[in-house]
Amino acid sequence: MGYLDPEYMHTSLLTDKSDVYSFGVVLVELLTARKVLSFEEPEEQRNLAMYFLSSMKENRLIELLDQRVVEEGDLGEIHEVANLARQCLRLHGEERPTMKEVAMELLVLQKHAWMEQEPEETIHLPGEIFAQDARFFPRHVTATWKRLVRPA
């Protein structure tokens, strides 16, 4: 499945909430530094999204996180991003947040991080950071983010 909304398998329809699911997968990739699908892993770990959800449910998130994220990040903020990713990965689209709600939550988290920075540190707007690193994200996620940052 990878980035594909599980509801698509039943309905053959992609919706705005399908983009939310895909973005949730991207958030999990960023938190874990793992491949979305890996057939080298044991069966329960092959699909990153499902493995992430089961790890969250079993309170084993810390085991799944990339060590660099744990060392360099704030554990509270990491858990908030993980909870946001879990909401994005809900199986039923109507239970997922909208992409705008996801963006707003990320902006709130970023603003919180800004408030804790030293005054002399450079602060970048979300669109600036994303524009610099967009090459690392799948094309559909890049397009969705650009729509949110620069609405038509």
DSSP file (Angstrom, degrees, kcal/mol; ACC not computed):
  #  RESIDUE AA STRUCTURE BP1 BP2  ACC     N-H-->O    O-->H-N    N-H-->O    O-->H-N    TCO  KAPPA ALPHA  PHI   PSI    X-CA   Y-CA   Z-CA
    1    1 A M    >         0   0    0      0, 0.0     3,-2.2     0, 0.0     2,-0.4   0.000 360.0 360.0 360.0 -48.5    0.0    0.0    0.0
    2    2 A G  T 3   -     0   0    0      1,-0.3    47,-0.1    34,-0.2    23,-0.0  -0.398 360.0  -4.7  63.0-116.5    2.7    2.5    0.9
    3    3 A Y  T 3  S+     0   0    0     -2,-0.4    -1,-0.3     2,-0.1     2,-0.2   0.576 106.4 113.6 -86.3 -10.5    1.3    6.0    0.5
    4    4 A L  S <  S-     0   0    0     -3,-2.2     5,-0.1     1,-0.1    15,-0.0  -0.451  75.0-113.1 -75.7 129.8   -2.0    4.9   -0.9
    5    5 A D    >>  -     0   0    0     -2,-0.2     3,-1.4     1,-0.2     4,-0.6  -0.374  19.1-137.6 -56.1 124.2   -5.1    5.5    1.1
    6    6 A P  H >> S+     0   0    0      0, 0.0     3,-0.9     0, 0.0     4,-0.5   0.800 102.1  64.7 -58.5 -28.0   -6.5    2.1    2.3
    7    7 A E  H >> S+     0   0    0      1,-0.2     4,-2.4    84,-0.2     3,-1.1   0.810  88.5  68.7 -64.8 -27.6  -10.1    3.4    1.5
    8    8 A Y  H <> S+     0   0    0     -3,-1.4     4,-2.6     1,-0.3    -1,-0.2   0.856  90.1  62.1 -59.2 -34.4   -9.1    3.6   -2.2
    9    9 A M  H << S+     0   0    0     -3,-0.9    -1,-0.3    -4,-0.6    -2,-0.2   0.813 113.6  34.9 -61.1 -29.8   -8.9   -0.2   -2.2
   10   10 A H  H << S+     0   0    0     -3,-1.1    -2,-0.2    -4,-0.5    -1,-0.2   0.802 132.4  25.4 -94.0 -33.2  -12.6   -0.4   -1.4
   11   11 A T  H  < S-     0   0    0     -4,-2.4    -3,-0.2     2,-0.2    -2,-0.2   0.658  83.0-138.5-107.8 -19.4  -14.0    2.7   -3.2
   12   12 A S     <  +     0   0    0     -4,-2.6     2,-0.4    -5,-0.4    -4,-0.1   0.733  67.6 119.4  59.9  23.7  -11.5    3.3   -6.1
   13   13 A L        -     0   0    0     -6,-0.2     2,-0.4    -5,-0.0    -1,-0.2  -0.968  54.6-151.9-120.8 134.4  -11.8    7.0   -5.3
   14   14 A L        +     0   0    0     -2,-0.4     2,-0.2    -3,-0.1   -10,-0.0  -0.884  24.1 177.2-100.1 136.1   -9.1    9.3   -4.2
   15   15 A T    >>  -     0   0    0     -2,-0.4     4,-1.1     1,-0.0     3,-0.9  -0.687  48.8 -91.7-126.6 178.3  -10.2   12.2   -2.0
   16   16 A D  H 3> S+     0   0    0      1,-0.3     4,-1.2    -2,-0.2     3,-0.3   0.850 127.6  58.0 -59.7 -33.2   -8.7   15.2   -0.2
   17   17 A K  H 3> S+     0   0    0      1,-0.2     4,-1.9     2,-0.2    -1,-0.3   0.709  95.2  64.2 -72.1 -19.1   -8.5   12.8    2.8
   18   18 A S  H <> S+     0   0    0     -3,-0.9     4,-2.3     2,-0.2    -1,-0.2   0.888 100.9  51.1 -66.7 -38.9   -6.4   10.5    0.7
   19   19 A D  H  X S+     0   0    0     -4,-1.1     4,-2.5    -3,-0.3    -2,-0.2   0.875 106.7  54.5 -62.8 -37.1   -3.8   13.2    0.6
   20   20 A V  H  X S+     0   0    0     -4,-1.2     4,-2.2     2,-0.2    -2,-0.2   0.922 107.6  49.5 -63.2 -43.9   -4.0   13.5    4.4
   21   21 A Y  H  X S+     0   0    0     -4,-1.9     4,-1.9     1,-0.2    -2,-0.2   0.948 111.4  48.9 -58.7 -48.7   -3.3    9.7    4.7
   22   22 A S  H  X S+     0   0    0     -4,-2.3     4,-1.8     1,-0.2    -2,-0.2   0.894 110.0  51.3 -59.6 -40.9   -0.3   10.1    2.3
   23   23 A F  H  X S+     0   0    0     -4,-2.5     4,-2.5     1,-0.2    -1,-0.2   0.874 105.5  56.2 -65.4 -36.4    1.1   13.0    4.3
   24   24 A G  H  X S+     0   0    0     -4,-2.2     4,-2.1     1,-0.2    -1,-0.2   0.895 105.4  51.7 -60.0 -39.6    0.7   11.0    7.5
   25   25 A V  H  X S+     0   0    0     -4,-1.9     4,-2.4     2,-0.2    -1,-0.2   0.906 108.4  51.4 -62.6 -41.3    2.9    8.3    5.9
   26   26 A V  H  X S+     0   0    0     -4,-1.8     4,-2.4     2,-0.2    -2,-0.2   0.914 107.6  52.4 -62.8 -42.8    5.5   11.1    5.1
   27   27 A L  H  X S+     0   0    0     -4,-2.5     4,-2.1     1,-0.2    -1,-0.2   0.913 109.9  49.0 -58.5 -41.9    5.4   12.2    8.7
   28   28 A V  H  X S+     0   0    0     -4,-2.1     4,-2.2     2,-0.2     5,-0.3   0.899 108.6  53.4 -66.2 -39.8    6.1    8.7    9.9
   29   29 A E  H  X S+     0   0    0     -4,-2.4     4,-3.0     1,-0.2     5,-0.4   0.925 109.9  48.4 -58.0 -44.0    9.0    8.4    7.4
   30   30 A L  H  < S+     0   0    0     -4,-2.4    -2,-0.2     1,-0.2    -1,-0.2   0.877 113.5  46.7 -65.6 -37.6   10.5   11.6    8.8
   31   31 A L  H  < S+     0   0    0     -4,-2.1    35,-2.8    -5,-0.2    -1,-0.2   0.825 126.7  26.6 -72.2 -31.5   10.1   10.3   12.4
   32   32 A T  H  < S-     0   0    0     -4,-2.2    -2,-0.2    33,-0.3    -3,-0.2   0.668  85.7-138.7-108.7 -20.7   11.6    6.9   11.7
   33   33 A A     <  +     0   0    0     -4,-3.0     2,-0.3    -5,-0.3    -3,-0.1   0.855  61.1 132.7  57.7  35.8   13.9    7.2    8.7
   34   34 A R        -     0   0    0     -5,-0.4    -1,-0.2    -6,-0.3    -2,-0.1  -0.782  63.6 -99.1-114.2 159.6   12.5    3.9    7.4
   35   35 A K        -     0   0    0     -2,-0.3    13,-0.2     1,-0.1     3,-0.1  -0.458  26.8-127.1 -73.1 148.7   11.2    2.9    4.0
   36   36 A V  S    S+     0   0    0      1,-0.2    12,-2.8    -2,-0.1     2,-0.4   0.906  99.1  21.2 -64.4 -42.7    7.4    2.9    3.5
   37   37 A L  B    S+A   47   0A   0     10,-0.2     2,-0.4    11,-0.1    -1,-0.2  -0.997  70.2 172.9-127.2 131.7    7.5   -0.7    2.3
   38   38 A S    >   -     0   0    0      8,-1.8     3,-0.9    -2,-0.4     7,-0.1  -0.892  16.0-174.7-143.0 109.5   10.3   -3.1    3.1
   39   39 A F  T 3  S+     0   0    0     -2,-0.4     7,-0.1     1,-0.2    -1,-0.1   0.492  83.5  69.7 -83.1  -1.9   10.1   -6.7    2.2
   40   40 A E  T 3  S+     0   0    0      6,-0.1    -1,-0.2     2,-0.1     3,-0.1   0.657  88.0  82.7 -82.2 -17.9   13.4   -7.4    4.0
   41   41 A E  S <  S-     0   0    0     -3,-0.9     5,-0.1     1,-0.1    -3,-0.0  -0.386  98.6 -84.3 -82.8 161.2   11.7   -6.8    7.4
   42   42 A P    >>  -     0   0    0      0, 0.0     3,-2.4     0, 0.0     4,-0.5  -0.294  52.6-100.3 -58.0 154.5    9.6   -9.3    9.4
   43   43 A E  G >4 S+     0   0    0      1,-0.3     3,-1.1     2,-0.2     4,-0.4   0.826 121.7  55.0 -51.7 -41.4    6.0   -9.4    8.1
   44   44 A E  G 34 S+     0   0    0      1,-0.2    -1,-0.3     2,-0.1     3,-0.0   0.631 113.1  44.5 -70.9 -10.7    4.6   -7.2   10.9
   45   45 A Q  G <4 S+     0   0    0     -3,-2.4    -1,-0.2     1,-0.1    -2,-0.2   0.381  85.7  92.8-110.3   1.5    7.2   -4.5   10.1
   46   46 A R  S << S+     0   0    0     -3,-1.1    -8,-1.8    -4,-0.5     2,-0.8   0.891  81.7  54.3 -67.6 -41.4    6.9   -4.5    6.2
   47   47 A N  B  > S-A   37   0A   0     -4,-0.4     4,-2.5   -10,-0.2     5,-0.2  -0.853  74.7-158.1 -97.3 110.7    4.3   -1.8    6.0
   48   48 A L  H  > S+     0   0    0    -12,-2.8     4,-2.9    -2,-0.8     5,-0.2   0.878  88.3  52.7 -58.6 -43.0    5.6    1.2    7.9
   49   49 A A  H  > S+     0   0    0    -13,-0.3     4,-2.4     1,-0.2    -1,-0.2   0.928 113.2  43.1 -61.2 -45.5    2.2    2.9    8.5
   50   50 A M  H  > S+     0   0    0      2,-0.2     4,-2.3     1,-0.2    -1,-0.2   0.890 114.9  49.8 -68.5 -38.6    0.7   -0.3   10.0
   51   51 A Y  H  X S+     0   0    0     -4,-2.5     4,-2.3     2,-0.2    -2,-0.2   0.903 110.8  50.7 -65.5 -40.7    3.9   -1.0   12.0
   52   52 A F  H  X S+     0   0    0     -4,-2.9     4,-2.6    -5,-0.2    -2,-0.2   0.939 110.5  48.9 -60.4 -48.5    3.8    2.6   13.3
   53   53 A L  H  X S+     0   0    0     -4,-2.4     4,-2.4     1,-0.2    -2,-0.2   0.904 112.7  46.9 -61.6 -41.8    0.2    2.4   14.3
   54   54 A S  H  X S+     0   0    0     -4,-2.3     4,-2.0     2,-0.2    -1,-0.2   0.881 111.6  51.7 -68.8 -35.7    0.7   -0.9   16.2
   55   55 A S  H  <>S+     0   0    0     -4,-2.3     5,-3.6     2,-0.2     6,-0.4   0.898 110.9  48.2 -65.4 -40.1    3.8    0.5   17.9
   56   56 A M  H ><5S+     0   0    0     -4,-2.6     3,-1.5     3,-0.2    -2,-0.2   0.931 111.5  49.8 -63.4 -45.3    1.8    3.6   19.0
   57   57 A K  H 3<5S+     0   0    0     -4,-2.4    -2,-0.2     1,-0.3    -1,-0.2   0.860 113.6  45.5 -62.7 -35.8   -1.0    1.4   20.3
   58   58 A E  T 3<5S-     0   0    0     -4,-2.0    -1,-0.3    -5,-0.1    -2,-0.2   0.280 114.6-116.4 -91.7  10.0    1.5   -0.8   22.2
   59   59 A N  T < 5S+     0   0    0     -3,-1.5    -3,-0.2     1,-0.1     3,-0.1   0.878  81.7 121.3  57.5  41.5    3.3    2.3   23.6
   60   60 A R    >>< +     0   0    0     -5,-3.6     3,-0.9    -8,-0.1     4,-0.8   0.008  22.8 122.1-119.2  25.3    6.5    1.3   21.8
   61   61 A L  H >>  +     0   0    0     -6,-0.4     4,-1.5     1,-0.3     3,-1.5   0.892  67.7  61.4 -57.1 -42.9    7.0    4.4   19.7
   62   62 A I  H 34 S+     0   0    0      1,-0.3    -1,-0.3     2,-0.2     8,-0.1   0.816  99.5  56.8 -57.7 -32.2   10.4    5.2   21.1
   63   63 A E  H <4 S+     0   0    0     -3,-0.9    -1,-0.3     1,-0.2    -2,-0.2   0.785 110.0  45.1 -68.0 -27.6   11.7    1.9   19.7
   64   64 A L  H << S+     0   0    0     -3,-1.5    -2,-0.2    -4,-0.8    -1,-0.2   0.725  90.7 101.7 -90.4 -24.4   10.6    2.9   16.2
   65   65 A L  S  < S-     0   0    0     -4,-1.5   -33,-0.3     1,-0.1     2,-0.2  -0.257  82.8-103.1 -65.8 147.2   11.9    6.4   16.1
   66   66 A D    >>  -     0   0    0    -35,-2.8     4,-1.8     1,-0.1     3,-0.5  -0.498  28.6-128.3 -64.8 135.8   15.1    7.3   14.3
   67   67 A Q  H 3> S+     0   0    0      1,-0.2     4,-2.6     2,-0.2     5,-0.2   0.842 107.8  56.7 -59.5 -35.3   17.8    7.8   16.9
   68   68 A R  H 3> S+     0   0    0      2,-0.2     4,-2.5     1,-0.2     5,-0.3   0.882 105.3  51.6 -64.2 -37.7   18.8   11.2   15.4
   69   69 A V  H <> S+     0   0    0     -3,-0.5     4,-2.0     2,-0.2    -2,-0.2   0.925 112.0  46.5 -63.4 -44.4   15.2   12.4   15.9
   70   70 A V  H  < S+     0   0    0     -4,-1.8    -2,-0.2     1,-0.2    -1,-0.2   0.918 116.3  44.3 -64.1 -44.3   15.3   11.3   19.6
   71   71 A E  H  < S+     0   0    0     -4,-2.6    -2,-0.2     1,-0.2    -1,-0.2   0.874 123.9  33.0 -70.4 -37.9   18.7   12.9   20.2
   72   72 A E  H  < S+     0   0    0     -4,-2.5    -2,-0.2    -5,-0.2    -1,-0.2   0.635 110.5  70.2 -96.3 -15.4   18.0   16.2   18.5
   73   73 A G  S  < S-     0   0    0     -4,-2.0     2,-0.6    -5,-0.3     3,-0.1  -0.470  84.4-103.8-103.0 171.8   14.3   16.7   19.1
   74   74 A D     >  -     0   0    0     -2,-0.2     4,-2.7     1,-0.1     3,-0.2  -0.845  27.6-141.1 -91.4 123.0   12.1   17.5   22.0
   75   75 A L  H  > S+     0   0    0     -2,-0.6     4,-2.2     1,-0.2     5,-0.2   0.846 100.2  53.0 -58.4 -37.2   10.3   14.3   23.1
   76   76 A G  H  > S+     0   0    0      2,-0.2     4,-1.8     1,-0.2    -1,-0.2   0.927 112.0  44.5 -63.3 -44.7    7.1   16.1   23.8
   77   77 A E  H  > S+     0   0    0     -3,-0.2     4,-2.5     2,-0.2    -2,-0.2   0.872 110.4  55.4 -67.5 -36.7    7.0   17.6   20.4
   78   78 A I  H  X S+     0   0    0     -4,-2.7     4,-2.6     1,-0.2    -1,-0.2   0.923 108.4  48.4 -60.8 -43.5    8.0   14.3   18.8
   79   79 A H  H  X S+     0   0    0     -4,-2.2     4,-2.6     2,-0.2    -1,-0.2   0.870 109.4  53.1 -65.2 -36.0    5.0   12.7   20.5
   80   80 A E  H  X S+     0   0    0     -4,-1.8     4,-2.1     2,-0.2    -2,-0.2   0.919 111.1  45.7 -65.2 -42.2    2.7   15.5   19.3
   81   81 A V  H  X S+     0   0    0     -4,-2.5     4,-2.6     2,-0.2    -2,-0.2   0.907 112.3  52.0 -65.6 -40.5    3.9   14.9   15.7
   82   82 A A  H  X S+     0   0    0     -4,-2.6     4,-2.4     2,-0.2    -2,-0.2   0.905 109.4  49.3 -62.4 -41.1    3.5   11.2   16.1
   83   83 A N  H  X S+     0   0    0     -4,-2.6     4,-2.0     2,-0.2    -1,-0.2   0.882 110.5  50.9 -65.4 -37.3   -0.1   11.7   17.4
   84   84 A L  H  X S+     0   0    0     -4,-2.1     4,-2.1     2,-0.2    -2,-0.2   0.920 109.8  49.8 -64.2 -43.2   -0.8   13.9   14.4
   85   85 A A  H  X S+     0   0    0     -4,-2.6     4,-1.6     1,-0.2    -2,-0.2   0.905 108.3  53.7 -61.2 -40.9    0.6   11.2   12.1
   86   86 A R  H  < S+     0   0    0     -4,-2.4    -1,-0.2     1,-0.2    -2,-0.2   0.902 108.0  49.9 -61.3 -40.9   -1.7    8.7   13.8
   87   87 A Q  H >< S+     0   0    0     -4,-2.0     3,-1.3     1,-0.2    -1,-0.2   0.908 109.7  51.2 -63.0 -41.0   -4.7   10.9   13.1
   88   88 A C  H 3< S+     0   0    0     -4,-2.1    -1,-0.2     1,-0.2    -2,-0.2   0.795 107.3  55.1 -65.3 -28.1   -3.7   11.2    9.5
   89   89 A L  T 3< S+     0   0    0     -4,-1.6    -1,-0.2    -5,-0.2    -2,-0.2   0.291  73.7 135.7 -92.7   9.7   -3.4    7.4    9.2
   90   90 A R    <   -     0   0    0     -3,-1.3     6,-0.1     1,-0.1     5,-0.1  -0.316  60.1-129.0 -57.4 141.1   -6.9    6.6   10.4
   91   91 A L  S    S+     0   0    0      1,-0.1     2,-0.6   -85,-0.1   -84,-0.2   0.838  92.5  63.7 -65.9 -33.7   -8.5    4.0    8.2
   92   92 A H  S >  S-     0   0    0      1,-0.1     3,-1.9   -86,-0.1     4,-0.5  -0.834  76.3-146.0 -98.1 122.5  -11.7    5.9    7.6
   93   93 A G  G >  S+     0   0    0     -2,-0.6     3,-1.5     1,-0.3    -1,-0.1   0.826  96.1  60.8 -54.5 -38.5  -11.2    9.2    5.7
   94   94 A E  G 3  S+     0   0    0      1,-0.3    -1,-0.3    -3,-0.1    -3,-0.0   0.702 101.7  55.4 -67.6 -16.1  -14.0   11.0    7.5
   95   95 A E  G <  S+     0   0    0     -3,-1.9    -1,-0.3     2,-0.1    -2,-0.2   0.569  92.2  90.4 -89.1 -10.6  -12.1   10.4   10.8
   96   96 A R  S <  S-     0   0    0     -3,-1.5    -8,-0.2    -4,-0.5     3,-0.1  -0.507  83.3-110.0 -82.9 153.2   -8.9   12.1    9.5
   97   97 A P        -     0   0    0      0, 0.0     2,-0.1     0, 0.0    -1,-0.1  -0.313  38.6-100.4 -70.1 165.6   -8.2   15.8    9.9
   98   98 A T     >  -     0   0    0      1,-0.1     4,-2.1   -78,-0.0     5,-0.1  -0.435  31.5-110.2 -77.9 163.8   -8.3   18.0    6.9
   99   99 A M  H  > S+     0   0    0      1,-0.2     4,-2.6     2,-0.2     5,-0.2   0.858 121.3  55.4 -64.0 -33.7   -5.0   19.0    5.3
  100  100 A K  H  > S+     0   0    0      2,-0.2     4,-2.5     1,-0.2    -1,-0.2   0.912 107.0  49.3 -64.5 -42.0   -5.6   22.5    6.5
  101  101 A E  H  > S+     0   0    0      2,-0.2     4,-2.3     1,-0.2    -2,-0.2   0.889 111.0  50.4 -63.5 -39.0   -6.0   21.2   10.1
  102  102 A V  H  X S+     0   0    0     -4,-2.1     4,-2.3     2,-0.2    -2,-0.2   0.941 111.3  48.2 -62.4 -47.4   -2.8   19.2    9.8
  103  103 A A  H  X S+     0   0    0     -4,-2.6     4,-2.3     1,-0.2    -2,-0.2   0.902 111.1  50.5 -61.1 -41.7   -0.9   22.3    8.5
  104  104 A M  H  X S+     0   0    0     -4,-2.5     4,-2.4     2,-0.2    -1,-0.2   0.911 109.6  50.5 -64.2 -41.5   -2.3   24.4   11.3
  105  105 A E  H  X S+     0   0    0     -4,-2.3     4,-2.2     1,-0.2    -1,-0.2   0.906 111.0  48.8 -63.1 -41.3   -1.2   21.9   13.9
  106  106 A L  H  X S+     0   0    0     -4,-2.3     4,-2.5     2,-0.2    -1,-0.2   0.882 110.2  51.7 -65.7 -37.4    2.3   21.8   12.4
  107  107 A L  H  X S+     0   0    0     -4,-2.3     4,-2.9     2,-0.2    -2,-0.2   0.894 108.4  51.1 -65.6 -39.0    2.4   25.6   12.5
  108  108 A V  H  X S+     0   0    0     -4,-2.4     4,-2.3     2,-0.2    -2,-0.2   0.925 111.9  47.3 -62.7 -43.9    1.4   25.6   16.2
  109  109 A L  H  X S+     0   0    0     -4,-2.2     4,-2.1     2,-0.2    -2,-0.2   0.903 113.2  48.5 -63.1 -40.9    4.2   23.1   16.9
  110  110 A Q  H  X S+     0   0    0     -4,-2.5     4,-2.6     2,-0.2    -2,-0.2   0.913 109.6  51.5 -66.7 -41.6    6.6   25.2   14.9
  111  111 A K  H  X S+     0   0    0     -4,-2.9     4,-2.1     1,-0.2    -1,-0.2   0.910 108.9  51.8 -61.5 -41.2    5.6   28.4   16.7
  112  112 A H  H  X S+     0   0    0     -4,-2.3     4,-0.8     1,-0.2    -1,-0.2   0.915 110.5  48.2 -59.9 -43.3    6.1   26.6   20.0
  113  113 A A  H >X S+     0   0    0     -4,-2.1     3,-0.6     1,-0.2     4,-0.5   0.884 108.7  54.5 -65.1 -38.6    9.6   25.6   18.9
  114  114 A W  H >< S+     0   0    0     -4,-2.6     3,-1.3     1,-0.2    -1,-0.2   0.896 102.7  56.6 -60.8 -40.4   10.3   29.2   17.7
  115  115 A M  H 3< S+     0   0    0     -4,-2.1    -1,-0.2     1,-0.3    -2,-0.2   0.761 106.6  50.2 -65.4 -24.1    9.5   30.5   21.2
  116  116 A E  H << S+     0   0    0     -4,-0.8    -1,-0.3    -3,-0.6    -2,-0.2   0.530  91.6 102.3 -91.0  -6.9   12.1   28.2   22.7
  117  117 A Q  S << S-     0   0    0     -3,-1.3     6,-0.0    -4,-0.5    -3,-0.0  -0.344  84.1 -99.1 -75.5 157.1   14.9   29.3   20.3
  118  118 A E    >   -     0   0    0      1,-0.1     3,-1.7    -2,-0.1    -1,-0.1  -0.511  35.4-118.1 -68.2 143.8   17.6   31.7   21.3
  119  119 A P  T 3  S+     0   0    0      0, 0.0    -1,-0.1     0, 0.0    -2,-0.1   0.797 111.2  56.1 -57.9 -31.5   16.8   35.2   19.9
  120  120 A E  T 3  S+     0   0    0      2,-0.1     2,-0.1     0, 0.0    -2,-0.0   0.588  85.0 104.7 -81.3  -7.4   19.9   35.3   17.7
  121  121 A E  S <  S-     0   0    0     -3,-1.7     2,-0.3     1,-0.1    -4,-0.0  -0.430  79.6-109.1 -73.2 148.1   18.9   32.1   15.9
  122  122 A T        -     0   0    0     -2,-0.1     2,-0.5     1,-0.0    -1,-0.1  -0.579  29.0-153.8 -77.0 135.3   17.5   32.4   12.3
  123  123 A I        -     0   0    0     -2,-0.3     2,-0.4    -6,-0.0    -1,-0.0  -0.952   7.7-161.9-112.9 127.8   13.9   31.6   12.0
  124  124 A H        -     0   0    0     -2,-0.5    -2,-0.0     2,-0.0     0, 0.0  -0.842  21.4-117.3-107.3 144.9   12.5   30.3    8.7
  125  125 A L    >>  -     0   0    0     -2,-0.4     4,-2.0     1,-0.1     3,-0.6  -0.459  32.8-110.2 -71.8 153.0    8.9   30.3    7.6
  126  126 A P  H 3> S+     0   0    0      0, 0.0     4,-2.7     0, 0.0     5,-0.2   0.881 118.1  52.7 -54.9 -42.0    7.5   26.8    6.9
  127  127 A G  H 3> S+     0   0    0      1,-0.2     4,-2.5     2,-0.2     5,-0.1   0.848 107.2  52.6 -63.8 -34.0    7.3   27.4    3.2
  128  128 A E  H <> S+     0   0    0     -3,-0.6     4,-1.8     2,-0.2    -1,-0.2   0.932 111.7  44.8 -67.2 -45.4   10.9   28.4    3.1
  129  129 A I  H  X S+     0   0    0     -4,-2.0     4,-1.7     1,-0.2    -2,-0.2   0.944 115.6  47.3 -63.2 -47.5   12.1   25.3    4.8
  130  130 A F  H  X S+     0   0    0     -4,-2.7     4,-0.9     1,-0.2    -2,-0.2   0.905 108.6  54.6 -62.9 -41.4    9.8   23.1    2.7
  131  131 A A  H  < S+     0   0    0     -4,-2.5     3,-0.4     1,-0.2    -1,-0.2   0.874 108.9  49.5 -60.7 -36.7   10.9   24.7   -0.5
  132  132 A Q  H  < S+     0   0    0     -4,-1.8     3,-0.3     1,-0.2    -1,-0.2   0.857 122.9  31.1 -69.2 -34.6   14.6   24.0    0.4
  133  133 A D  H >< S+     0   0    0     -4,-1.7     3,-2.0     1,-0.2     4,-0.3   0.240  82.5 112.2-109.7  12.4   13.9   20.4    1.1
  134  134 A A  G ><  +     0   0    0     -4,-0.9     3,-1.8    -3,-0.4    -1,-0.2   0.773  65.4  72.2 -60.0 -27.0   11.0   19.6   -1.3
  135  135 A R  G 3  S+     0   0    0      1,-0.3    -1,-0.3    -3,-0.3    -2,-0.1   0.705  92.0  58.5 -63.5 -17.1   13.2   17.3   -3.3
  136  136 A F  G <  S+     0   0    0     -3,-2.0    -1,-0.3     2,-0.1    -2,-0.2   0.560  96.1  76.0 -87.4  -8.3   13.0   14.8   -0.5
  137  137 A F  S <  S-     0   0    0     -3,-1.8     5,-0.0    -4,-0.3  -111,-0.0  -0.749  91.7 -97.5-106.1 149.7    9.2   14.5   -0.5
  138  138 A P    >>  -     0   0    0      0, 0.0     4,-2.1     0, 0.0     3,-0.7  -0.295  39.7-111.4 -59.7 150.2    6.9   12.7   -3.0
  139  139 A R  H 3> S+     0   0    0      1,-0.3     4,-2.4     2,-0.2     5,-0.2   0.853 115.3  53.4 -55.3 -42.3    5.5   15.0   -5.7
  140  140 A H  H 3> S+     0   0    0      1,-0.2     4,-1.9     2,-0.2    -1,-0.3   0.842 109.6  48.8 -67.3 -31.1    1.9   14.8   -4.5
  141  141 A V  H <> S+     0   0    0     -3,-0.7     4,-2.7     2,-0.2    -1,-0.2   0.903 110.3  51.3 -72.4 -40.6    3.0   15.8   -1.0
  142  142 A T  H  X S+     0   0    0     -4,-2.1     4,-2.4     1,-0.2    -2,-0.2   0.928 111.2  47.9 -59.6 -45.8    5.0   18.7   -2.4
  143  143 A A  H  X S+     0   0    0     -4,-2.4     4,-1.9     2,-0.2    -1,-0.2   0.904 111.9  49.7 -63.3 -41.9    2.0   19.9   -4.4
  144  144 A T  H  X S+     0   0    0     -4,-1.9     4,-1.7     2,-0.2    -2,-0.2   0.928 111.3  48.7 -63.2 -45.4   -0.4   19.6   -1.4
  145  145 A W  H  X S+     0   0    0     -4,-2.7     4,-2.6     1,-0.2     5,-0.3   0.920 109.3  52.1 -62.0 -43.3    2.0   21.6    0.8
  146  146 A K  H  X S+     0   0    0     -4,-2.4     4,-2.6     1,-0.2    -1,-0.2   0.871 107.3  53.4 -62.2 -36.2    2.4   24.4   -1.8
  147  147 A R  H  < S+     0   0    0     -4,-1.9    -1,-0.2     1,-0.2    -2,-0.2   0.887 112.2  45.4 -64.1 -37.7   -1.4   24.7   -2.0
  148  148 A L  H  < S+     0   0    0     -4,-1.7    -2,-0.2     1,-0.2    -1,-0.2   0.895 117.2  41.9 -73.1 -40.4   -1.6   25.1    1.8
  149  149 A V  H  < S+     0   0    0     -4,-2.6    -2,-0.2     1,-0.3    -3,-0.2   0.879 129.3  27.8 -76.2 -37.8    1.3   27.6    2.0
  150  150 A R  S  < S-     0   0    0     -4,-2.6    -1,-0.3    -5,-0.3    -2,-0.1  -0.670  83.4-164.3-123.7  76.0    0.2   29.6   -1.1
  151  151 A P              0   0    0      0, 0.0    -3,-0.1     0, 0.0    -4,-0.1  -0.272 360.0 360.0 -63.0 147.3   -3.5   29.2   -1.5
  152  152 A A              0   0    0     -5,-0.1    -5,-0.0     0, 0.0    -2,-0.0   0.472 360.0 360.0 -70.4 360.0   -4.9   30.2   -4.9
